[in-house]
Amino acid sequence: MTDAQPSAGPSRLSRRSLLFGGVAAGAGAAVALAADRTGVLPASRQAELDAAGLNGSRTVPFHGVHQAGIDTPIAAQASFVALDLLPDTRADALGRMMRLLSDDAARLSAGEGALADTEPELAAVPAALTVTFGFGPELVRRAGGASAVPSWLAPLPPFSIDALEDQWSGGDLLLVVSSDDAVTVAHAVRMLLKDSRAFATVRWRQDGFRRAYGSEVSGTTMRNLFGQVDGTTNPEPGTAAFDRAVWSADRWLTGGTSLVLRRTRLDLDVWDEVDPVARGFAVGRRFHDGAPLTGSREADEPDFEAVNAAGLSVISPVSHIARARPVEDHEVIFRRSYNYDLAPTGDSVSESGLIFTSYQADVARQFEPIQSRLAEADLLNTWTTPIGSAVFAIPPGCEPGGFIGDTLLA
């Protein structure tokens, strides 16, 4: 959807017109197609069966050039917690807070109880625990002044599809706690919140999940609660392309990145009415195997120029993959998303959705053009509504004896 008249936007088409294919002809001339720049899953990431046995003792190092939880293997459970700073929490207090929280995170990640941990037994099963910290614009301003705030570190511009709620948006400090064990996540979050309460209060918490560790072979693309494969064309960690897309080289943020979080409600009750062919048409991929409509495997490159016997585009120009693909080479982001599922209200069967997160060096340059195209025309907008939005700077990692944010706060 755009600021134009709603009746003209393909994203506002009725389900009936979609189910009977009426959108294909009109959509063919709606969007000019550029060369596709989607990637494929490299051989280094081909899935292999896990044979390590118990997963609970697995640890991810906290210290390093980059924060853990970004280019490390994604865990099954995650909690995203945003805090608002107390009015009297200034630069010196921010340094004390981050030193304390970094020490907590380092100990917990190693399977040890944090200082003053009253339940250290719960820390003994880290199950690949990672803790990632993000700074909102107010925290950066208090720490280093307005000049320290990157130009992109601000709320995203309004999009016509948004129905944002304060309870899921904004924040000064972000904690991303992930592990393959939900008990571990709960304990780590509690410890971090206990040690941050002298400096900040909780603004919101969003809990997400993916398939449990061991349920699928490692490297399998996540499916969201629509049943859609989600994250097929991610850049590969450890490659030059990933480094260019994700890591910043901007002053105190060098070695860090940015995080965009979008909480998106999925209208599963109405999605139930859509048949598999129409679902694939909306996304541009077959649902049973994730392959593009022009391919046979998930990793196949979509052919956006292909037409059927009637001369219509096989992959609709307003399908999700057509609108999300990069138009410029720099429009590349790295996604690490989670599902959420809450108790339904009223006559609905579900209150479910996606906690979409992406990492990129520059939000305005990389993420915003993609989101603008999706807001303008994406068939999935018929069943999706963004209800939360936040942007954070993710500082670089730290060495032992340092703390996250020391490039800004030390």
TORVEXRO-188884 format. One record per residue (C-alpha): residue number from 0; residue in three letters; x, y, z. Coordinates in steps of 0.001 Angstrom, whole numbers, plus 500000, padded with zeros to 6 digits. Each point is the difference from the previous one (the first is absolute). Layout:
N
+-----+-----+--------+--------+--------+
:   n : res :     c1 :     c2 :     c3 :
+-----+-----+--------+--------+--------+
: NUM : ALA :      X :      Y :      Z :
...
+-----+-----+--------+--------+--------+
This chain:
410
+-----+-----+--------+--------+--------+
:   n : res :     c1 :     c2 :     c3 :
+-----+-----+--------+--------+--------+
:   0 : MET : 500000 : 500000 : 500000 :
:   1 : THR : 501103 : 503545 : 499318 :
:   2 : ASP : 498729 : 503508 : 500530 :
:   3 : ALA : 498118 : 499696 : 496714 :
:   4 : GLN : 496308 : 499159 : 499864 :
:   5 : PRO : 499448 : 496688 : 501826 :
:   6 : SER : 497841 : 498579 : 497227 :
:   7 : ALA : 502905 : 500152 : 497574 :
:   8 : GLY : 502503 : 498047 : 502098 :
:   9 : PRO : 500411 : 496320 : 499164 :
:  10 : SER : 500625 : 499289 : 503670 :
:  11 : ARG : 496365 : 500905 : 500676 :
:  12 : LEU : 498595 : 497454 : 497546 :
:  13 : SER : 497270 : 497720 : 501248 :
:  14 : ARG : 500713 : 496405 : 500851 :
:  15 : ARG : 497497 : 498967 : 497334 :
:  16 : SER : 501886 : 501779 : 497222 :
:  17 : LEU : 503252 : 498468 : 501186 :
:  18 : LEU : 498582 : 496486 : 500185 :
:  19 : PHE : 498741 : 500197 : 496422 :
:  20 : GLY : 503204 : 501472 : 498639 :
:  21 : GLY : 498494 : 503308 : 498976 :
:  22 : VAL : 502981 : 501998 : 501159 :
:  23 : ALA : 502548 : 498475 : 497686 :
:  24 : ALA : 499221 : 501955 : 496842 :
:  25 : GLY : 499799 : 503413 : 501636 :
:  26 : ALA : 503081 : 499395 : 502074 :
:  27 : GLY : 502132 : 499126 : 497012 :
:  28 : ALA : 500448 : 503617 : 498996 :
:  29 : ALA : 499915 : 501441 : 503490 :
:  30 : VAL : 503608 : 499530 : 500958 :
:  31 : ALA : 503142 : 500190 : 497869 :
:  32 : LEU : 502144 : 496955 : 500584 :
:  33 : ALA : 503705 : 500337 : 500738 :
:  34 : ALA : 502662 : 497284 : 499981 :
:  35 : ASP : 499560 : 497634 : 502913 :
:  36 : ARG : 502763 : 500013 : 502581 :
:  37 : THR : 498761 : 497309 : 502346 :
:  38 : GLY : 502531 : 497442 : 501172 :
:  39 : VAL : 500024 : 496259 : 500532 :
:  40 : LEU : 501004 : 497881 : 502951 :
:  41 : PRO : 503748 : 499315 : 499602 :
:  42 : ALA : 501511 : 496567 : 500392 :
:  43 : SER : 501518 : 501032 : 503327 :
:  44 : ARG : 496503 : 500377 : 501453 :
:  45 : GLN : 498440 : 496802 : 498635 :
:  46 : ALA : 498139 : 498309 : 502822 :
:  47 : GLU : 501553 : 497094 : 501865 :
:  48 : LEU : 498480 : 497762 : 502638 :
:  49 : ASP : 500822 : 501031 : 503552 :
:  50 : ALA : 501785 : 497211 : 501865 :
:  51 : ALA : 501424 : 501863 : 502992 :
:  52 : GLY : 497648 : 498455 : 502547 :
:  53 : LEU : 498879 : 502256 : 502846 :
:  54 : ASN : 499873 : 503643 : 499038 :
:  55 : GLY : 499835 : 501570 : 503446 :
:  56 : SER : 503745 : 500377 : 500498 :
:  57 : ARG : 500591 : 501849 : 496728 :
:  58 : THR : 501417 : 503492 : 500554 :
:  59 : VAL : 500514 : 503007 : 497737 :
:  60 : PRO : 502868 : 502317 : 501008 :
:  61 : PHE : 498798 : 503382 : 501222 :
:  62 : HIS : 503198 : 501918 : 499286 :
:  63 : GLY : 501235 : 500823 : 496530 :
:  64 : VAL : 500176 : 502595 : 497236 :
:  65 : HIS : 496238 : 499767 : 499434 :
:  66 : GLN : 497205 : 499304 : 502443 :
:  67 : ALA : 498744 : 496430 : 500107 :
:  68 : GLY : 496510 : 499284 : 498736 :
:  69 : ILE : 500428 : 501613 : 496579 :
:  70 : ASP : 502215 : 497805 : 497822 :
:  71 : THR : 499825 : 497012 : 502361 :
:  72 : PRO : 497532 : 497131 : 499343 :
:  73 : ILE : 496495 : 501069 : 500924 :
:  74 : ALA : 498401 : 498448 : 503082 :
:  75 : ALA : 496494 : 498625 : 500434 :
:  76 : GLN : 498772 : 502433 : 502683 :
:  77 : ALA : 500463 : 503745 : 500373 :
:  78 : SER : 498807 : 502870 : 502153 :
:  79 : PHE : 500250 : 503570 : 498760 :
:  80 : VAL : 499762 : 502451 : 502901 :
:  81 : ALA : 500013 : 503781 : 499570 :
:  82 : LEU : 500752 : 502275 : 502953 :
:  83 : ASP : 499423 : 503702 : 500579 :
:  84 : LEU : 502755 : 501834 : 501866 :
:  85 : LEU : 499127 : 501707 : 503259 :
:  86 : PRO : 500246 : 503819 : 499831 :
:  87 : ASP : 503129 : 500161 : 502154 :
:  88 : THR : 501905 : 497278 : 498104 :
:  89 : ARG : 502803 : 502010 : 498400 :
:  90 : ALA : 503249 : 499102 : 498260 :
:  91 : ASP : 501893 : 498882 : 503108 :
:  92 : ALA : 497071 : 497869 : 501143 :
:  93 : LEU : 499684 : 498518 : 496502 :
:  94 : GLY : 503588 : 498838 : 500212 :
:  95 : ARG : 499364 : 498311 : 503347 :
:  96 : MET : 496845 : 498382 : 498681 :
:  97 : MET : 501629 : 498572 : 496877 :
:  98 : ARG : 503026 : 498763 : 501927 :
:  99 : LEU : 497673 : 498128 : 502382 :
: 100 : LEU : 497761 : 498616 : 497259 :
: 101 : SER : 502962 : 498943 : 497872 :
: 102 : ASP : 501455 : 498084 : 502933 :
: 103 : ASP : 496644 : 498311 : 500567 :
: 104 : ALA : 499736 : 499041 : 496342 :
: 105 : ALA : 503550 : 498645 : 499844 :
: 106 : ARG : 499494 : 497777 : 503039 :
: 107 : LEU : 496572 : 498759 : 498928 :
: 108 : SER : 501235 : 499252 : 496472 :
: 109 : ALA : 502719 : 497815 : 501515 :
: 110 : GLY : 497476 : 498029 : 502062 :
: 111 : GLU : 500859 : 501740 : 503260 :
: 112 : GLY : 497760 : 501868 : 502395 :
: 113 : ALA : 500177 : 503768 : 499825 :
: 114 : LEU : 501293 : 501944 : 502987 :
: 115 : ALA : 497419 : 499827 : 502784 :
: 116 : ASP : 498084 : 497366 : 498011 :
: 117 : THR : 497500 : 498463 : 502402 :
: 118 : GLU : 499270 : 497085 : 497636 :
: 119 : PRO : 503407 : 499081 : 498533 :
: 120 : GLU : 498731 : 496481 : 499307 :
: 121 : LEU : 497897 : 501430 : 497174 :
: 122 : ALA : 503097 : 501434 : 498328 :
: 123 : ALA : 501724 : 496614 : 499741 :
: 124 : VAL : 498261 : 499125 : 496708 :
: 125 : PRO : 500884 : 502839 : 497605 :
: 126 : ALA : 498823 : 498130 : 496862 :
: 127 : ALA : 501794 : 502475 : 497691 :
: 128 : LEU : 498849 : 503058 : 501967 :
: 129 : THR : 500810 : 503378 : 498477 :
: 130 : VAL : 499277 : 503507 : 501263 :
: 131 : THR : 500076 : 502899 : 497537 :
: 132 : PHE : 499646 : 503642 : 501062 :
: 133 : GLY : 498555 : 502836 : 497927 :
: 134 : PHE : 499989 : 503754 : 500605 :
: 135 : GLY : 497091 : 502272 : 499111 :
: 136 : PRO : 500484 : 503648 : 498971 :
: 137 : GLU : 499378 : 501394 : 503500 :
: 138 : LEU : 502649 : 497786 : 501585 :
: 139 : VAL : 502562 : 501005 : 497372 :
: 140 : ARG : 499108 : 503671 : 500416 :
: 141 : ARG : 500437 : 499846 : 503773 :
: 142 : ALA : 503305 : 498185 : 499593 :
: 143 : GLY : 501655 : 502010 : 497262 :
: 144 : GLY : 497787 : 502910 : 499041 :
: 145 : ALA : 497958 : 500536 : 496861 :
: 146 : SER : 503066 : 499718 : 497761 :
: 147 : ALA : 500514 : 496388 : 501110 :
: 148 : VAL : 496583 : 498897 : 498710 :
: 149 : PRO : 500244 : 498400 : 496513 :
: 150 : SER : 497752 : 501674 : 497443 :
: 151 : TRP : 497905 : 496838 : 499604 :
: 152 : LEU : 499476 : 499435 : 503744 :
: 153 : ALA : 496428 : 501259 : 500280 :
: 154 : PRO : 496485 : 498605 : 499666 :
: 155 : LEU : 499294 : 498736 : 496493 :
: 156 : PRO : 497986 : 502309 : 497772 :
: 157 : PRO : 496252 : 499282 : 500091 :
: 158 : PHE : 498798 : 497371 : 497540 :
: 159 : SER : 496407 : 499817 : 498789 :
: 160 : ILE : 499633 : 496375 : 501129 :
: 161 : ASP : 501024 : 500725 : 503605 :
: 162 : ALA : 497662 : 499846 : 502976 :
: 163 : LEU : 502696 : 500468 : 502613 :
: 164 : GLU : 499341 : 499617 : 503711 :
: 165 : ASP : 502160 : 501625 : 502688 :
: 166 : GLN : 500119 : 496766 : 501964 :
: 167 : TRP : 502163 : 498448 : 497251 :
: 168 : SER : 501997 : 503001 : 498771 :
: 169 : GLY : 503011 : 502155 : 500907 :
: 170 : GLY : 502374 : 499650 : 502937 :
: 171 : ASP : 503351 : 501268 : 501303 :
: 172 : LEU : 501793 : 496700 : 500694 :
: 173 : LEU : 499326 : 496648 : 498357 :
: 174 : LEU : 500832 : 496582 : 501426 :
: 175 : VAL : 499852 : 497075 : 497571 :
: 176 : VAL : 500290 : 496765 : 501977 :
: 177 : SER : 499947 : 496769 : 498009 :
: 178 : SER : 500641 : 496351 : 500759 :
: 179 : ASP : 498766 : 496578 : 498986 :
: 180 : ASP : 498491 : 499663 : 503480 :
: 181 : ALA : 497051 : 502110 : 501192 :
: 182 : VAL : 500917 : 499623 : 503690 :
: 183 : THR : 503458 : 501397 : 499251 :
: 184 : VAL : 498502 : 502987 : 498187 :
: 185 : ALA : 497587 : 500728 : 502850 :
: 186 : HIS : 502765 : 499857 : 502614 :
: 187 : ALA : 502408 : 502178 : 497996 :
: 188 : VAL : 497340 : 502627 : 499357 :
: 189 : ARG : 499129 : 500120 : 503687 :
: 190 : MET : 503634 : 500441 : 501024 :
: 191 : LEU : 500554 : 502806 : 497488 :
: 192 : LEU : 496837 : 501797 : 501065 :
: 193 : LYS : 500894 : 499703 : 503688 :
: 194 : ASP : 503337 : 501682 : 499325 :
: 195 : SER : 498585 : 502696 : 497723 :
: 196 : ARG : 497102 : 501160 : 502191 :
: 197 : ALA : 502060 : 502736 : 501681 :
: 198 : PHE : 500529 : 501543 : 496558 :
: 199 : ALA : 496948 : 499186 : 497855 :
: 200 : THR : 496481 : 498581 : 499930 :
: 201 : VAL : 498487 : 497440 : 497651 :
: 202 : ARG : 498173 : 501511 : 497042 :
: 203 : TRP : 499017 : 496771 : 498233 :
: 204 : ARG : 500923 : 496349 : 499687 :
: 205 : GLN : 499448 : 497828 : 496957 :
: 206 : ASP : 500593 : 496242 : 500186 :
: 207 : GLY : 500546 : 497970 : 496853 :
: 208 : PHE : 500691 : 496458 : 498894 :
: 209 : ARG : 501133 : 497904 : 497090 :
: 210 : ARG : 500196 : 496221 : 499548 :
: 211 : ALA : 501626 : 498330 : 503011 :
: 212 : TYR : 503631 : 499005 : 499723 :
: 213 : GLY : 500210 : 496550 : 498401 :
: 214 : SER : 496521 : 500126 : 498445 :
: 215 : GLU : 501479 : 500661 : 496567 :
: 216 : VAL : 503451 : 499718 : 498467 :
: 217 : SER : 502217 : 502985 : 500719 :
: 218 : GLY : 499742 : 502756 : 497408 :
: 219 : THR : 496350 : 499362 : 499072 :
: 220 : THR : 498275 : 503256 : 499110 :
: 221 : MET : 497518 : 501108 : 502629 :
: 222 : ARG : 496273 : 499873 : 499290 :
: 223 : ASN : 497768 : 502684 : 501433 :
: 224 : LEU : 496482 : 499198 : 501210 :
: 225 : PHE : 498607 : 500548 : 496500 :
: 226 : GLY : 502034 : 496920 : 499096 :
: 227 : GLN : 502208 : 502187 : 497812 :
: 228 : VAL : 503766 : 499454 : 499806 :
: 229 : ASP : 501503 : 503176 : 501449 :
: 230 : GLY : 503627 : 500993 : 499407 :
: 231 : THR : 501001 : 498106 : 496846 :
: 232 : THR : 502231 : 502674 : 498492 :
: 233 : ASN : 501935 : 501080 : 503083 :
: 234 : PRO : 503674 : 500876 : 499489 :
: 235 : GLU : 502380 : 497360 : 501343 :
: 236 : PRO : 501800 : 500870 : 503276 :
: 237 : GLY : 503742 : 499993 : 499581 :
: 238 : THR : 499927 : 501154 : 496388 :
: 239 : ALA : 501078 : 503347 : 498588 :
: 240 : ALA : 496407 : 500663 : 498899 :
: 241 : PHE : 498747 : 499501 : 503559 :
: 242 : ASP : 502709 : 502257 : 501426 :
: 243 : ARG : 499137 : 502790 : 497545 :
: 244 : ALA : 496287 : 499739 : 500744 :
: 245 : VAL : 500127 : 499706 : 503774 :
: 246 : TRP : 503064 : 501503 : 501693 :
: 247 : SER : 500331 : 503742 : 500485 :
: 248 : ALA : 503168 : 502068 : 499654 :
: 249 : ASP : 498497 : 503147 : 501509 :
: 250 : ARG : 502004 : 501453 : 502932 :
: 251 : TRP : 499089 : 498372 : 503349 :
: 252 : LEU : 497751 : 497505 : 498204 :
: 253 : THR : 502852 : 498432 : 497986 :
: 254 : GLY : 499585 : 496240 : 500247 :
: 255 : GLY : 496374 : 500425 : 501008 :
: 256 : THR : 496839 : 500214 : 497955 :
: 257 : SER : 496348 : 501051 : 500208 :
: 258 : LEU : 496853 : 498066 : 500834 :
: 259 : VAL : 496516 : 500648 : 498667 :
: 260 : LEU : 497195 : 498240 : 501849 :
: 261 : ARG : 496535 : 499823 : 498466 :
: 262 : ARG : 497223 : 498154 : 501804 :
: 263 : THR : 497538 : 498829 : 497344 :
: 264 : ARG : 496606 : 498516 : 500752 :
: 265 : LEU : 499027 : 497131 : 497677 :
: 266 : ASP : 496271 : 499647 : 499343 :
: 267 : LEU : 500010 : 496209 : 500125 :
: 268 : ASP : 496221 : 499745 : 500310 :
: 269 : VAL : 499537 : 501610 : 496569 :
: 270 : TRP : 503127 : 498350 : 498571 :
: 271 : ASP : 498239 : 496676 : 500629 :
: 272 : GLU : 497609 : 500909 : 497167 :
: 273 : VAL : 502779 : 500211 : 497408 :
: 274 : ASP : 500818 : 496913 : 497919 :
: 275 : PRO : 503599 : 498837 : 499407 :
: 276 : VAL : 500176 : 501337 : 496432 :
: 277 : ALA : 498927 : 503480 : 501061 :
: 278 : ARG : 502412 : 499925 : 502943 :
: 279 : GLY : 502855 : 499204 : 497662 :
: 280 : PHE : 498895 : 502752 : 497625 :
: 281 : ALA : 500036 : 502562 : 502818 :
: 282 : VAL : 503476 : 499026 : 501178 :
: 283 : GLY : 501561 : 498987 : 496675 :
: 284 : ARG : 501069 : 496617 : 501393 :
: 285 : ARG : 498377 : 496609 : 500327 :
: 286 : PHE : 499213 : 499314 : 503616 :
: 287 : HIS : 500745 : 496280 : 500192 :
: 288 : ASP : 503685 : 500339 : 499048 :
: 289 : GLY : 500702 : 503763 : 500008 :
: 290 : ALA : 501131 : 500004 : 496373 :
: 291 : PRO : 499250 : 503085 : 497869 :
: 292 : LEU : 497094 : 499473 : 497596 :
: 293 : THR : 502541 : 499829 : 497182 :
: 294 : GLY : 502307 : 497483 : 501716 :
: 295 : SER : 500150 : 496556 : 501538 :
: 296 : ARG : 502076 : 500620 : 503156 :
: 297 : GLU : 499899 : 502637 : 502720 :
: 298 : ALA : 503466 : 501274 : 499072 :
: 299 : ASP : 499138 : 500476 : 496304 :
: 300 : GLU : 500204 : 503559 : 498767 :
: 301 : PRO : 496542 : 501355 : 499117 :
: 302 : ASP : 499386 : 500897 : 496353 :
: 303 : PHE : 497968 : 503183 : 500166 :
: 304 : GLU : 499807 : 500246 : 496191 :
: 305 : ALA : 498292 : 496630 : 499504 :
: 306 : VAL : 496448 : 500039 : 498619 :
: 307 : ASN : 497372 : 497281 : 499722 :
: 308 : ALA : 498080 : 498844 : 496938 :
: 309 : ALA : 497635 : 502956 : 500364 :
: 310 : GLY : 502901 : 502456 : 499978 :
: 311 : LEU : 499640 : 500848 : 503682 :
: 312 : SER : 502886 : 500155 : 502469 :
: 313 : VAL : 500570 : 496677 : 501773 :
: 314 : ILE : 501276 : 501915 : 503047 :
: 315 : SER : 497759 : 502987 : 500552 :
: 316 : PRO : 501791 : 503369 : 500104 :
: 317 : VAL : 498084 : 500685 : 503206 :
: 318 : SER : 500794 : 496688 : 501633 :
: 319 : HIS : 501990 : 500179 : 503216 :
: 320 : ILE : 503293 : 498779 : 498533 :
: 321 : ALA : 499744 : 502381 : 497044 :
: 322 : ARG : 499493 : 503001 : 502251 :
: 323 : ALA : 502589 : 498982 : 502611 :
: 324 : ARG : 502866 : 499300 : 497589 :
: 325 : PRO : 502754 : 502606 : 499769 :
: 326 : VAL : 499746 : 502640 : 497303 :
: 327 : GLU : 503421 : 501452 : 500809 :
: 328 : ASP : 503037 : 497932 : 500962 :
: 329 : HIS : 500164 : 501520 : 503485 :
: 330 : GLU : 496421 : 499018 : 500904 :
: 331 : VAL : 501048 : 496893 : 501925 :
: 332 : ILE : 498988 : 499159 : 503569 :
: 333 : PHE : 500557 : 497022 : 502314 :
: 334 : ARG : 496839 : 498582 : 501588 :
: 335 : ARG : 499692 : 498131 : 503329 :
: 336 : SER : 496279 : 499767 : 500691 :
: 337 : TYR : 497772 : 498160 : 502465 :
: 338 : ASN : 496345 : 499002 : 500229 :
: 339 : TYR : 497697 : 501073 : 502815 :
: 340 : ASP : 496718 : 498488 : 501149 :
: 341 : LEU : 497750 : 501466 : 502679 :
: 342 : ALA : 496568 : 499153 : 501408 :
: 343 : PRO : 497259 : 500978 : 497536 :
: 344 : THR : 497209 : 502372 : 500936 :
: 345 : GLY : 496363 : 500126 : 499003 :
: 346 : ASP : 498961 : 497570 : 497277 :
: 347 : SER : 503454 : 499731 : 498429 :
: 348 : VAL : 501993 : 496784 : 500046 :
: 349 : SER : 503437 : 501587 : 500129 :
: 350 : GLU : 501986 : 503082 : 500960 :
: 351 : SER : 503236 : 499206 : 498225 :
: 352 : GLY : 502683 : 501626 : 497968 :
: 353 : LEU : 503628 : 500593 : 499218 :
: 354 : ILE : 502703 : 501828 : 501943 :
: 355 : PHE : 501943 : 501074 : 496934 :
: 356 : THR : 503541 : 501153 : 500674 :
: 357 : SER : 502639 : 501054 : 497527 :
: 358 : TYR : 503606 : 501078 : 500351 :
: 359 : GLN : 501669 : 502436 : 497618 :
: 360 : ALA : 502748 : 502607 : 500100 :
: 361 : ASP : 497664 : 502867 : 499042 :
: 362 : VAL : 496237 : 499853 : 500532 :
: 363 : ALA : 499122 : 502893 : 497682 :
: 364 : ARG : 502137 : 498736 : 497129 :
: 365 : GLN : 499282 : 496270 : 500240 :
: 366 : PHE : 496734 : 499288 : 501822 :
: 367 : GLU : 497726 : 502951 : 499272 :
: 368 : PRO : 499910 : 499626 : 496184 :
: 369 : ILE : 498927 : 496370 : 500357 :
: 370 : GLN : 497314 : 500811 : 502563 :
: 371 : SER : 498735 : 502881 : 497877 :
: 372 : ARG : 499448 : 497661 : 497040 :
: 373 : LEU : 498249 : 497449 : 502202 :
: 374 : ALA : 497721 : 502679 : 501426 :
: 375 : GLU : 499195 : 501291 : 496535 :
: 376 : ALA : 498949 : 496672 : 498496 :
: 377 : ASP : 500374 : 496520 : 501495 :
: 378 : LEU : 497227 : 497428 : 499754 :
: 379 : LEU : 500855 : 498734 : 503483 :
: 380 : ASN : 498827 : 503342 : 501402 :
: 381 : THR : 496487 : 498573 : 499643 :
: 382 : TRP : 500668 : 497774 : 503034 :
: 383 : THR : 502789 : 501803 : 501899 :
: 384 : THR : 500071 : 503119 : 502171 :
: 385 : PRO : 503121 : 501533 : 501595 :
: 386 : ILE : 499080 : 500883 : 503590 :
: 387 : GLY : 503446 : 500696 : 501471 :
: 388 : SER : 503173 : 501683 : 498794 :
: 389 : ALA : 503359 : 500919 : 501516 :
: 390 : VAL : 503542 : 500804 : 498846 :
: 391 : PHE : 503148 : 499465 : 502066 :
: 392 : ALA : 503728 : 500434 : 499543 :
: 393 : ILE : 501815 : 496769 : 500858 :
: 394 : PRO : 503455 : 500884 : 501408 :
: 395 : PRO : 503012 : 497861 : 499158 :
: 396 : GLY : 501100 : 497207 : 502279 :
: 397 : CYS : 502478 : 500412 : 502812 :
: 398 : GLU : 503074 : 498257 : 501337 :
: 399 : PRO : 500336 : 498527 : 503522 :
: 400 : GLY : 500245 : 502909 : 502418 :
: 401 : GLY : 497959 : 502231 : 497709 :
: 402 : PHE : 496251 : 500351 : 499603 :
: 403 : ILE : 497453 : 500409 : 497221 :
: 404 : GLY : 499830 : 503656 : 499043 :
: 405 : ASP : 503449 : 500863 : 501297 :
: 406 : THR : 500867 : 501579 : 496645 :
: 407 : LEU : 497322 : 502588 : 500785 :
: 408 : LEU : 499942 : 500077 : 503799 :
: 409 : ALA : 503576 : 499397 : 501138 :
+-----+-----+--------+--------+--------+
